[in-house]
Amino acid sequence: MAITAIGTYFSPWLSYGLASVYNAVDQIVVVNYGFQLDNKRRMGPLKEASEVIKHLDVNGKIKEVTHVDPKKLRHSYPVGTQRAANLRRKREEGEGSWYDIRGLNLTAANELAFNLGADWILKFDSDEVCYRDVEKLREDIGTYVFHQYEFAGLVGGSENYFPDPGPASPYIDTVQTYKADLDTWYLGAGAIANHPEDRKPTDLFHCAHLRWANPVGLFEEEKYNHLFGRRVWQLYTNDYGYFSDGLFKEAMDSALLQLQRKGTPTEQKPPEACCFQDPLEYISK
């Protein structure tokens, strides 16, 4: 069973990520819950993500969750920001156990997947897309962290930009598989909190992290919204700890710079799902 989480901003890579794992698993749990950037005091699901799920789920595999109560989780921890955790550490109060929105949502997704009968979990971010070899997971299931490629610029068609050749070293937040466990939980930045010693990188499976890239064919406004929303979230949780005019101005400037970013064309192709204008074609292929 696969799990992923969405909150605060919509990634145009969500549909590609879902498509890339759709035929490799029995079910996918998607927790769609976070801040609404047009009204920062309101929490709820992102409409665009719900529309993607409805469009792609031709076989009824996706279970969408649109609200999470941290007090009802097996691990009932407060929700905070990385900035607050860092300040606690400086004051020698200890970091303690806490969630950011990503950690909260992934913990809820893991718990639901376990309760739905999952025997193993494939976890991926909403801006990560797997290569076709992910379908081999049924033949070789273990606790793995995938090797990942980092793309920048535009991805899809003939415009494949890849700033650093070769597989990147696995990150804590990359795609991973592990045995389903009700005691598994996630903290800040979507990092898994327990059993880190069980994880091991594998050359068998690959994914792409597309956080600083956009699919070919998006309108300029859609490209900007993706990069802007992602930067808002980064600044909020890591630097500011609250939403402010200064935060939004910095995010806007960053997004405009990212839209001008160019990588170096290489022979490394993006995941197969990225080559379809509509990822539903990849699922049905």
C-alpha positions in Angstrom: 0.0 0.0 0.0 1.3 3.5 -0.8 0.9 6.7 1.2 1.4 10.3 0.5 0.4 13.7 2.1 -0.6 17.1 0.8 -0.8 20.3 2.7 -0.6 24.1 2.1 0.3 24.1 -1.6 -0.6 22.1 -4.6 2.2 20.3 -6.5 1.5 19.7 -10.2 3.6 16.6 -9.8 0.9 14.9 -7.6 -0.9 13.3 -10.5 2.4 12.0 -11.9 3.4 10.6 -8.6 0.1 8.9 -8.1 0.2 7.5 -11.6 3.7 6.2 -11.2 2.8 3.9 -8.2 -0.8 3.2 -9.1 -0.2 -0.2 -10.7 2.4 -1.3 -8.2 0.1 -1.3 -5.1 -3.3 -2.4 -4.0 -4.3 0.9 -2.4 -3.1 4.4 -2.0 -3.8 6.5 1.1 -3.7 10.3 0.4 -4.0 12.7 3.3 -5.1 16.0 1.8 -5.1 18.5 4.7 -3.3 21.8 5.4 -3.3 25.6 5.5 -5.3 27.5 3.0 -3.0 30.2 1.7 -5.9 32.5 0.8 -7.1 32.3 4.5 -4.3 31.3 6.8 -6.5 30.6 9.7 -8.5 28.0 7.9 -7.4 24.4 7.6 -8.8 21.9 5.1 -8.2 20.0 1.9 -6.8 21.4 -1.4 -9.5 21.4 -4.1 -7.0 20.8 -6.9 -5.6 17.7 -5.2 -9.1 16.2 -4.7 -9.8 16.8 -8.4 -6.6 15.0 -9.4 -7.6 12.0 -7.3 -11.1 11.9 -8.8 -9.6 12.0 -12.3 -7.0 9.3 -11.8 -8.7 6.8 -9.6 -10.2 4.6 -12.3 -10.0 1.4 -10.3 -11.1 2.8 -6.9 -7.7 2.4 -5.3 -7.2 5.8 -3.7 -8.5 6.6 -0.2 -8.5 10.3 0.4 -8.5 11.8 3.9 -9.4 15.5 4.2 -9.2 16.1 8.0 -6.7 15.0 10.7 -7.1 15.5 14.4 -3.6 15.0 16.0 -5.3 14.1 19.4 -6.9 11.0 17.8 -3.7 9.6 16.5 -1.9 6.8 18.3 1.1 9.2 18.7 -0.7 12.3 19.9 1.9 15.1 19.6 1.5 18.9 19.1 1.8 20.5 15.7 4.5 23.1 15.3 7.3 24.4 13.0 10.9 23.5 12.5 11.8 27.1 13.6 10.0 26.5 17.0 11.8 23.2 17.4 15.2 24.8 16.7 14.5 27.6 19.3 13.6 25.0 21.9 16.9 23.2 21.2 18.9 26.4 21.6 17.2 27.0 25.0 18.2 23.5 25.9 14.6 22.5 26.5 15.0 19.5 24.1 13.1 19.1 20.9 10.6 16.7 22.2 8.1 15.0 20.0 6.1 17.1 17.5 4.6 17.2 14.1 4.6 19.7 11.3 1.8 19.4 8.8 3.7 16.9 6.7 4.6 14.8 9.7 1.0 14.9 11.0 -0.5 13.9 7.6 2.0 11.1 6.9 1.5 9.7 10.4 -2.2 9.7 9.8 -1.7 8.1 6.4 0.5 5.3 7.9 -2.0 4.6 10.6 -4.9 4.3 8.2 -2.9 2.1 5.8 -2.1 -0.2 8.7 -5.7 -0.3 9.8 -6.8 -1.1 6.2 -4.6 -4.2 6.3 -1.4 -3.1 4.7 1.5 -5.5 5.1 4.1 -3.1 3.6 4.2 0.7 2.9 5.5 2.6 0.0 5.8 6.3 1.0 6.4 9.1 -1.5 6.1 12.9 -1.4 3.6 14.8 -3.6 6.5 16.1 -5.7 8.2 12.8 -6.2 7.7 10.5 -9.2 8.8 6.9 -9.4 10.4 5.2 -12.4 8.7 2.1 -13.9 10.9 -0.2 -11.9 8.8 0.6 -8.8 6.5 -2.1 -10.1 9.1 -4.7 -9.2 8.4 -3.9 -5.5 6.0 -6.9 -5.3 8.9 -9.2 -6.1 11.4 -7.6 -3.7 9.9 -6.0 -0.6 12.2 -4.6 2.1 12.9 -1.5 4.0 14.5 0.6 1.3 15.2 4.2 0.6 15.2 4.8 -3.2 18.0 6.5 -5.1 16.6 9.7 -6.5 17.3 12.1 -9.3 16.8 15.8 -8.8 15.4 17.7 -11.8 15.2 21.5 -12.2 13.5 23.7 -14.8 11.0 22.0 -17.2 10.5 18.3 -17.2 8.7 16.2 -19.9 8.9 16.0 -23.7 12.4 16.8 -24.9 13.3 19.4 -22.2 14.9 17.3 -19.5 17.1 19.3 -17.1 19.2 17.6 -14.5 21.6 19.8 -12.5 23.8 17.0 -11.0 24.4 13.9 -13.0 23.9 10.4 -11.4 21.7 9.3 -8.6 21.6 11.6 -5.6 22.5 10.2 -2.2 19.2 9.1 -0.6 17.5 11.8 1.4 15.5 11.2 4.6 12.4 12.4 2.7 12.8 10.4 -0.4 10.6 7.5 -1.5 11.0 4.5 0.9 9.4 1.2 1.6 9.0 -0.5 5.0 7.1 -3.1 6.8 3.7 -1.8 7.9 3.9 -0.9 11.6 1.3 1.0 13.7 4.2 2.5 15.8 5.7 4.2 12.7 5.3 8.0 12.8 6.7 11.1 11.0 7.9 14.4 12.4 9.2 17.6 10.7 9.8 17.6 7.0 8.1 14.3 6.6 11.1 12.4 8.1 10.3 9.0 9.5 10.9 9.0 13.3 11.4 5.3 14.1 13.4 2.3 12.8 15.9 4.5 10.9 18.4 1.7 11.3 16.2 -0.6 9.2 16.4 1.6 6.1 18.9 1.0 3.4 19.5 2.6 0.0 18.8 0.5 -3.1 20.1 0.7 -6.6 17.2 -1.4 -7.8 14.5 1.4 -7.5 14.7 5.0 -8.6 12.6 8.1 -8.3 12.8 11.8 -9.2 12.4 14.7 -6.8 10.7 17.5 -8.8 10.3 20.2 -6.2 12.2 22.8 -8.3 10.7 21.7 -11.6 7.4 22.1 -13.5 5.8 19.8 -16.1 6.1 20.9 -19.7 2.7 22.3 -20.8 1.7 24.2 -17.6 0.5 27.7 -17.9 2.9 30.3 -16.5 0.5 31.1 -13.6 0.4 27.4 -12.7 4.2 27.1 -12.7 4.5 30.2 -10.6 1.9 29.0 -8.1 3.7 25.8 -7.6 7.1 27.4 -6.9 5.5 30.2 -4.8 3.4 27.9 -2.6 6.4 25.6 -1.9 8.6 28.5 -0.9 5.8 29.9 1.3 5.7 26.6 3.2 9.5 26.4 3.5 9.8 30.0 4.9 6.9 29.5 7.2 8.2 26.3 8.9 11.9 27.0 8.8 12.4 30.8 9.1 9.3 32.7 10.1 7.0 30.5 12.2 4.1 32.7 11.1 2.6 34.1 7.9 3.5 37.7 7.2 3.7 40.2 4.3 7.5 39.8 4.4 7.3 36.1 4.1 5.0 36.3 1.0 7.2 38.9 -0.6 10.3 36.7 -0.2 8.4 33.7 -1.5 7.3 35.7 -4.6 10.8 36.9 -5.4 12.1 33.3 -5.0 9.5 31.9 -7.3 10.2 34.4 -10.0 13.9 33.5 -9.8 13.2 29.8 -10.0 11.1 30.3 -13.1 14.2 31.6 -14.8 16.4 28.8 -13.6 18.0 26.6 -16.3 19.6 23.3 -15.8 21.9 21.4 -18.2 20.3 19.0 -20.7 21.5 15.4 -20.1 20.7 11.9 -21.3 19.0 11.2 -18.0 15.3 10.9 -18.8 12.5 11.7 -16.3 10.3 9.0 -14.9 8.1 7.4 -17.6 4.9 8.9 -16.2 6.2 12.4 -16.8 6.2 11.9 -20.6 2.4 11.9 -20.7 0.4 15.1 -20.9 -2.3 13.3 -18.9 -0.9 10.8 -16.4 -4.1 8.8 -16.7 -2.7 7.5 -20.0 0.3 6.1 -18.1 -2.1 4.2 -15.7 -4.1 2.8 -18.5 -1.1 1.9 -20.7 
